[in-house]
Amino acid sequence: MESQQLRSTAQGLVAEGKGILAADESTGSIEKRFKGIDVESTEENRRSYREMLFSTSGLGDFISGAILYDETIRQQAEDGTPLVDLLQKQGIIPGIKVDTGAKTLAGAPDEKVTEGLDGLRERLAEYVELGARFTKWRAVITIGEGIPSPYCIQANAHALGRYAALSQEAGLVPIVEPETLMDGAHSIQQHYDVTERTLQIIFQELYDQRVELEGALLKINMVLSGTGNSQQAGIEEVADRTLRCLQRTVPPAVAGVVFLSGGQSDEQATAHLNEMNRRGPLPWALSFSYGRALQAPALKAWKGDRSNFEAGQQALHHRAKLNGAACSGSYSSDMEKVAV
């Protein structure tokens, strides 16, 4: 794929007023979510749930792309329509998670490194045939006593660079996702410091490995107080520190920055994004790539019952609409109470 096509896809993923639906939960992760609503995690239930999400009327007004899991990109709706086609009919770009998960880093038992480079070139070629146009790879950076180590950050940055280069070689836009976890008692300053250091090293790797930044997206955590810290930063401080961190580390050439929601509530994730966009203009489009913060209301309304499809879809549409508004800084908490 030519450079211009990569850039066009990347720009489409951060189109005005739109963001990405992260529906790439592994089988183990979605099993945990299903347990929360007392639904068994069978292949049929997972297929039905994803069909509900992807067939939501008007979803393409606020969702530009959807990240899928290997199982999902191969599945069909009840009437035999490939789930990928349900997305494309709404103008939603299909993407695929290509890493195989974070594993214990050799020599550093308290840290993780993401695996999945073996055989990646061949898997990417298959995903192109299945309809994918972008990819995602997540690295996990933990804050704790004496960690993260430079070794951990460098190992993950190198893997992200290799993944991104291979994706672009296959004509797929890479979403580079280094997540500095908010789990722990650390302060927001510690979270800032680790996020900044991680991004500095990652962008050096991307440069060294000849990744075209205009055809790539960054998916990143917001800078937050640790969940176990008694002092929780407010919306304005989160926006201040996150923007400062990005402006000091992310080259303007990057097509866009999309945030993960992490452990934030639905409303927090939307409010933080809105506050940052309210302070524009910024060097890059600033959008969302939320999983739980988009899906949680829909999952709760669905309850594993096909007769609840409409209720689940209304919940997803409403959440997507609010986050679409946050992309332009036009969201307000009053909108939470307005029905679809």
Residue pairs with C-beta under 8 A, 6 or more apart in sequence:
1 170
1 171
1 172
3 212
3 214
3 215
5 171
6 168
6 171
6 173
6 212
6 214
6 215
7 212
7 214
7 215
7 255
9 93
9 133
9 134
9 173
9 215
10 134
10 173
10 214
10 215
10 216
10 217
10 255
10 256
11 255
11 256
11 285
12 64
12 65
12 93
13 20
13 64
13 65
13 93
13 134
13 173
13 217
13 255
13 256
13 258
13 287
14 64
14 217
14 255
14 256
14 258
14 284
14 285
14 287
15 64
16 285
16 327
16 328
17 61
17 62
17 324
17 325
17 327
17 328
18 61
18 62
18 63
18 64
18 287
18 324
18 327
19 62
19 63
19 64
19 258
19 287
19 288
19 289
19 290
19 320
19 323
19 324
19 327
20 63
20 64
20 65
20 66
20 67
20 95
20 175
20 258
20 287
20 288
20 289
20 290
21 53
21 59
21 63
21 65
21 66
21 67
21 92
21 289
21 290
21 291
21 294
21 295
21 320
22 66
22 67
22 136
22 260
22 289
22 290
22 291
22 294
23 50
23 53
23 54
23 66
23 67
23 68
23 69
23 72
23 291
23 295
24 67
24 68
24 69
24 72
24 96
24 97
24 136
24 291
25 33
25 69
25 291
26 69
26 101
27 41
27 46
27 69
27 71
30 41
30 46
30 49
31 41
33 292
33 295
33 299
34 40
34 41
34 45
34 304
35 41
36 299
37 299
37 300
37 302
37 303
37 304
38 304
39 45
39 303
39 304
40 304
43 71
45 304
46 71
46 72
47 72
47 75
47 76
47 83
48 78
48 304
48 306
49 299
49 302
49 304
50 72
50 75
50 83
51 77
51 78
51 83
51 86
52 298
52 302
52 306
52 309
52 312
52 313
53 59
53 295
53 298
53 312
53 313
53 316
54 66
54 83
54 86
54 87
54 90
54 92
55 77
55 86
55 309
55 313
56 313
56 316
56 317
57 313
57 317
58 317
59 90
59 92
59 316
59 317
59 320
60 90
60 91
60 92
61 320
61 321
61 324
62 317
62 320
62 321
62 323
62 324
63 90
63 92
63 320
64 92
64 93
64 287
65 92
65 93
65 94
65 95
65 133
65 134
66 87
66 92
66 93
66 94
66 95
67 95
67 96
67 97
67 134
67 136
67 175
67 289
68 83
68 84
68 94
68 95
68 96
68 97
68 132
69 96
69 97
70 96
70 97
72 83
73 83
73 84
73 94
73 96
73 127
73 130
73 131
73 132
74 130
75 82
75 83
76 82
76 83
77 83
77 86
82 131
84 94
84 130
84 131
84 132
85 131
87 93
87 94
88 94
88 131
93 133
93 134
94 131
94 132
94 133
95 132
95 133
95 134
95 135
95 136
95 173
95 175
96 127
96 130
96 132
96 134
96 135
96 136
97 135
97 136
97 137
97 138
98 116
98 120
98 123
98 124
98 127
98 135
98 136
98 137
98 163
98 167
99 114
99 115
99 116
99 136
99 137
99 138
99 163
100 114
100 115
100 116
101 114
101 115
101 116
102 112
102 113
102 114
102 115
102 138
102 139
102 140
103 112
103 113
103 114
103 115
104 111
104 112
104 113
105 111
105 112
105 113
105 151
105 152
105 155
107 151
108 147
108 149
108 151
108 152
110 142
110 144
110 147
111 142
111 147
111 148
111 149
111 151
111 152
112 139
112 140
112 142
112 152
112 156
113 139
113 152
113 155
113 156
113 159
114 137
114 138
114 139
114 140
114 156
114 159
114 160
115 159
116 137
116 163
117 159
117 162
117 163
117 166
120 163
120 166
121 166
121 169
121 170
124 135
124 166
124 167
124 169
124 170
124 172
125 170
127 135
127 170
127 172
128 170
128 171
128 172
132 172
133 172
133 173
134 167
134 172
134 173
134 174
134 175
134 217
135 163
135 167
135 172
135 173
135 174
135 175
136 174
136 175
136 177
136 219
137 159
137 160
137 163
137 164
137 174
137 175
137 176
137 177
138 177
138 178
138 179
138 219
139 156
139 157
139 159
139 160
139 177
139 178
139 179
140 156
140 179
140 181
141 148
141 152
141 153
141 156
141 178
141 179
141 180
141 181
141 194
141 198
142 148
142 181
142 183
142 184
143 180
143 181
143 183
143 184
143 186
143 190
143 191
143 194
143 226
144 184
148 194
148 198
153 197
153 198
153 201
154 201
156 178
156 198
157 178
157 198
157 201
157 202
157 204
157 205
158 205
160 176
160 178
160 202
160 205
160 206
161 202
161 205
161 206
161 208
161 209
161 211
162 209
163 174
163 176
164 174
164 176
164 206
164 209
164 211
164 216
165 209
165 210
165 211
167 173
167 174
168 174
168 211
168 212
168 215
168 216
173 215
173 216
173 217
173 255
174 211
174 216
174 217
175 216
175 217
175 218
175 219
175 258
175 289
176 202
176 206
176 216
176 217
176 218
176 219
177 218
177 219
177 220
177 260
178 198
178 199
178 202
178 220
179 220
179 221
179 260
179 262
180 191
180 194
180 195
180 198
180 221
181 221
181 262
182 191
182 221
182 224
182 225
182 226
182 227
182 262
182 263
183 226
183 227
183 228
183 263
184 226
184 227
184 228
184 229
185 226
185 228
185 229
186 225
186 226
186 229
187 225
187 226
187 229
187 231
188 223
188 224
188 225
188 226
188 229
188 233
188 237
188 238
188 241
190 226
191 221
191 223
191 224
191 225
191 226
192 223
192 241
192 244
192 245
195 220
195 221
195 223
195 245
196 245
196 248
196 249
199 218
199 220
199 245
199 246
199 249
199 250
200 249
203 249
203 250
203 251
206 213
206 216
213 251
213 253
213 254
213 255
214 253
214 254
214 255
215 255
216 254
216 255
217 254
217 255
217 256
217 257
217 258
218 250
218 254
218 256
218 257
218 258
219 257
219 258
219 259
219 260
219 289
220 246
220 257
220 258
220 259
220 260
221 259
221 260
221 262
222 238
222 242
222 259
222 262
222 264
222 272
223 238
223 241
223 242
223 245
224 233
224 238
224 262
224 264
225 231
225 232
225 233
227 263
233 241
235 268
235 271
235 272
235 275
236 275
238 272
238 275
239 272
239 275
239 276
239 279
242 272
242 276
243 276
243 279
243 282
246 257
247 283
250 257
250 283
250 284
252 283
252 284
254 284
255 284
255 285
256 284
256 285
256 286
256 287
257 284
257 285
257 286
257 287
258 286
258 287
258 288
258 289
259 269
259 272
259 273
259 286
259 287
259 288
259 289
259 290
260 289
260 290
260 291
261 269
261 288
261 290
261 291
261 292
261 293
261 294
262 269
264 272
264 293
265 293
266 293
266 294
266 296
266 297
266 319
267 333
267 336
269 288
269 290
269 293
269 323
270 293
270 322
270 323
270 326
270 331
271 326
271 331
271 333
273 286
273 287
273 288
273 323
273 326
273 327
273 331
274 325
274 326
274 329
274 330
274 331
275 329
276 282
276 286
277 286
277 326
277 327
277 328
277 329
278 329
279 329
280 286
280 329
285 327
286 327
287 327
288 294
288 323
288 326
288 327
290 323
293 319
293 323
294 316
294 319
294 320
294 323
295 316
297 315
297 316
297 318
297 319
298 312
298 313
298 315
298 316
298 319
299 312
300 315
301 308
301 311
301 312
301 314
301 315
302 308
302 309
302 311
302 312
314 339
314 340
317 340
318 339
318 340
321 340
322 331
322 335
322 336
323 331
325 331
325 335
